[in-house]
């Protein structure tokens, strides 16, 4: 009898190493319902997630971002290498900003507030319905933060100077496009001169090719980069 009990004990002891025991250290997450590619997940209860739904009928109640400066939240109209426009939100200890940036030759669209279907133009830089400024005369101009695209259509028979506002933390990621629309920059170059800043590390940048177009973006420190 003792021999039989000993055999049974050994058999049960060995079986304990064969049967897996669920571990509380390995929780699982269960999907609830169908999902749509590109949507974000939401927790509906502990261990259960579901599709958060489209932007117009989302189920998420909170979304927090912590970042001092930079561009932590952006929506783009397309992807590289295609032309696209980007809308970004940013905040720092010194300023809250809304950015509208253009890439790969895209045209910045008019900005508007649409409330219950009623559209009203935005105010400020890049926010009016007129985002293109045309220079029809003269040989010198000064860009401001209200400018997005400046077209040189001046027939002045002399070299031209395009002064540019300072690149700083307040203008980080700003886009400024300068174009020789008249088509005489090969003979009368357009010098881009930033205030208290540089362009690709130098104090000025010459546009000396007919119909040339240069797009600059502020790095938020003191340098405009050529896109």
C-alpha positions as CSV (number, residue, x, y, z in Angstrom):
1,X,0.0,0.0,0.0
2,X,2.8,2.4,0.9
3,X,4.5,1.6,-2.3
4,X,1.3,2.5,-4.3
5,X,0.9,5.8,-2.4
6,X,4.5,6.7,-3.1
7,X,4.0,6.0,-6.8
8,X,0.9,8.2,-6.9
9,X,2.7,11.0,-5.2
10,X,5.5,10.9,-7.6
11,X,3.1,10.8,-10.6
12,X,1.2,13.9,-9.3
13,X,4.4,15.8,-8.5
14,X,5.7,15.2,-12.0
15,X,2.3,16.2,-13.6
16,X,2.6,19.6,-11.8
17,X,5.5,20.5,-14.1
18,X,3.6,19.5,-17.2
19,X,0.3,21.4,-16.8
20,X,0.8,25.1,-17.4
21,X,-0.6,27.5,-14.8
22,X,-1.9,30.9,-15.9
23,X,0.2,33.7,-14.5
24,X,-1.1,37.0,-13.2
25,X,2.0,38.6,-14.5
26,X,1.0,38.0,-18.1
27,X,-2.3,39.9,-18.7
28,X,-4.1,39.8,-22.0
29,X,-6.0,42.5,-24.0
30,X,-9.2,41.5,-25.8
31,X,-10.4,43.2,-28.9
32,X,-14.1,44.2,-28.9
33,X,-15.8,44.5,-32.3
34,X,-14.4,45.2,-35.7
35,X,-11.6,47.7,-36.5
36,X,-10.8,50.0,-39.3
37,X,-7.2,50.4,-40.7
38,X,-5.7,53.6,-39.5
39,X,-8.0,54.2,-36.5
40,X,-6.6,54.3,-33.0
41,X,-7.7,51.9,-30.2
42,X,-9.6,52.9,-27.1
43,X,-9.9,51.1,-23.8
44,X,-13.5,50.4,-22.9
45,X,-12.7,48.5,-19.7
46,X,-9.8,46.9,-18.1
47,X,-8.2,44.6,-20.7
48,X,-10.7,45.4,-23.4
49,X,-10.1,47.7,-26.4
50,X,-12.2,48.8,-29.3
51,X,-11.9,50.9,-32.5
52,X,-12.1,54.5,-31.4
53,X,-14.1,55.4,-34.5
54,X,-13.6,58.1,-37.1
55,X,-12.7,61.7,-36.3
56,X,-16.3,62.9,-36.7
57,X,-17.7,60.3,-34.3
58,X,-14.8,59.3,-32.1
59,X,-15.1,57.6,-28.7
60,X,-11.9,58.8,-27.1
61,X,-12.5,61.2,-24.3
62,X,-9.0,62.5,-23.7
63,X,-5.7,62.8,-25.6
64,X,-2.8,64.4,-23.8
65,X,0.5,65.6,-25.4
66,X,3.4,67.0,-23.3
67,X,6.0,68.8,-25.4
68,X,7.6,72.3,-24.9
69,X,7.9,73.7,-28.4
70,X,8.3,71.8,-31.6
71,X,5.4,70.4,-33.6
72,X,3.8,67.6,-31.5
73,X,0.5,67.5,-33.4
74,X,0.3,67.8,-37.2
75,X,-2.3,66.9,-39.9
76,X,-1.0,66.5,-43.5
77,X,-2.9,66.6,-46.8
78,X,-0.6,63.9,-48.3
79,X,2.7,62.2,-48.1
80,X,6.2,62.5,-49.5
81,X,7.3,62.7,-52.2
82,X,4.0,64.3,-53.3
83,X,3.1,68.0,-52.7
84,X,1.2,68.4,-49.5
85,X,0.2,71.0,-46.9
86,X,0.6,70.5,-43.2
87,X,-1.4,72.0,-40.3
88,X,0.3,71.8,-36.9
89,X,-0.3,72.9,-33.3
90,X,2.5,73.9,-30.9
91,X,2.9,75.4,-27.5
92,X,5.9,76.5,-25.4
93,X,6.4,78.5,-22.3
94,X,6.5,81.7,-24.4
95,X,3.9,81.2,-27.2
96,X,1.1,79.1,-28.5
97,X,1.2,78.7,-32.3
98,X,-0.8,77.3,-35.3
99,X,1.4,76.5,-38.3
100,X,0.4,76.0,-41.9
101,X,3.4,74.6,-43.8
102,X,3.9,73.7,-47.5
103,X,6.1,70.9,-48.9
104,X,7.3,69.7,-52.3
105,X,5.8,72.6,-54.2
106,X,2.3,72.5,-52.7
107,X,0.3,75.7,-52.6
108,X,-0.8,76.9,-49.2
109,X,-4.6,77.1,-49.3
110,X,-6.6,80.0,-47.7
111,X,-7.3,79.6,-44.0
112,X,-10.8,79.9,-42.7
113,X,-12.9,79.2,-39.6
114,X,-16.0,77.2,-40.5
115,X,-18.8,77.4,-37.9
116,X,-21.9,75.5,-38.7
117,X,-21.1,75.7,-42.4
118,X,-20.3,79.5,-42.4
119,X,-16.8,80.2,-43.5
120,X,-14.8,83.2,-42.2
121,X,-11.2,84.0,-43.2
122,X,-8.5,83.6,-40.6
123,X,-6.5,86.6,-39.5
124,X,-2.7,86.9,-39.3
125,X,0.2,85.3,-41.1
126,X,-0.7,82.6,-43.5
127,X,-4.3,82.9,-42.2
128,X,-5.9,85.3,-44.7
129,X,-7.4,84.5,-48.0
130,X,-4.5,86.3,-49.6
131,X,-1.4,84.2,-48.9
132,X,0.5,85.4,-52.0
133,X,2.1,88.9,-52.3
134,X,3.1,90.2,-55.7
135,X,5.8,92.8,-56.1
136,X,5.2,94.7,-59.3
137,X,7.8,97.4,-58.9
138,X,10.9,98.4,-56.9
139,X,14.1,96.6,-56.0
140,X,13.8,96.1,-52.3
141,X,11.2,94.5,-50.0
142,X,10.9,93.3,-46.4
143,X,9.0,90.1,-45.6
144,X,7.0,89.8,-42.4
145,X,5.4,86.9,-40.6
146,X,2.2,87.6,-42.6
147,X,3.9,86.5,-45.8
148,X,3.8,82.9,-47.2
149,X,4.7,83.4,-50.8
150,X,6.4,86.5,-52.4
151,X,6.4,86.8,-56.2
152,X,9.0,89.2,-57.7
153,X,7.3,90.6,-60.8
154,X,9.3,93.8,-60.9
155,X,10.9,94.9,-64.1
156,X,13.4,97.1,-62.3
157,X,16.7,97.0,-64.1
158,X,18.8,96.5,-61.0
159,X,19.7,93.8,-58.5
160,X,17.0,93.3,-55.9
161,X,17.0,92.7,-52.1
162,X,14.5,90.6,-50.2
163,X,14.9,91.2,-46.5
164,X,13.5,88.5,-44.3
165,X,12.4,88.6,-40.7
166,X,14.4,87.0,-38.0
167,X,14.2,83.2,-37.5
168,X,13.5,82.6,-33.8
169,X,11.6,80.3,-31.5
170,X,8.5,82.4,-32.1
171,X,8.7,81.6,-35.9
172,X,9.9,78.0,-35.7
173,X,8.8,76.0,-38.7
174,X,7.5,79.1,-40.6
175,X,7.6,78.7,-44.3
176,X,8.5,81.5,-46.7
177,X,8.7,81.1,-50.5
178,X,10.4,83.6,-52.8
179,X,9.9,83.3,-56.6
180,X,11.4,85.3,-59.6
181,X,8.1,85.6,-61.4
182,X,9.3,88.2,-63.8
183,X,12.1,86.0,-65.0
184,X,15.1,88.3,-64.9
185,X,17.0,87.0,-61.8
186,X,19.8,85.7,-64.1
187,X,20.6,89.3,-65.0
188,X,19.5,91.1,-61.8
189,X,19.9,88.6,-58.9
190,X,17.6,88.7,-55.9
191,X,19.6,88.7,-52.6
192,X,17.8,87.1,-49.7
193,X,19.0,88.8,-46.5
194,X,17.6,87.5,-43.1
195,X,17.6,89.7,-40.0
196,X,19.8,88.5,-37.2
197,X,19.8,85.0,-38.8
198,X,21.4,83.0,-41.6
199,X,20.3,80.9,-44.6
200,X,21.9,77.5,-44.6
201,X,24.5,79.0,-42.3
202,X,25.4,82.0,-44.4
203,X,24.4,85.7,-44.0
204,X,22.8,86.0,-47.4
205,X,21.6,83.8,-50.3
206,X,21.5,84.8,-54.0
207,X,18.8,83.8,-56.4
208,X,20.5,84.2,-59.8
209,X,18.6,82.0,-62.1
210,X,15.6,83.1,-64.2
211,X,12.2,82.1,-62.7
212,X,14.0,80.5,-59.8
213,X,12.0,79.7,-56.6
214,X,13.4,79.2,-53.1
215,X,11.4,77.9,-50.2
216,X,12.8,78.6,-46.7
217,X,11.9,77.2,-43.3
218,X,12.9,78.5,-39.9
219,X,14.6,76.1,-37.6
220,X,13.5,77.9,-34.5
221,X,17.0,79.1,-33.5
222,X,18.5,81.5,-36.0
223,X,18.8,79.7,-39.3
224,X,16.5,79.5,-42.4
225,X,17.0,76.2,-44.3
226,X,16.5,75.9,-48.0
227,X,13.8,73.2,-48.7
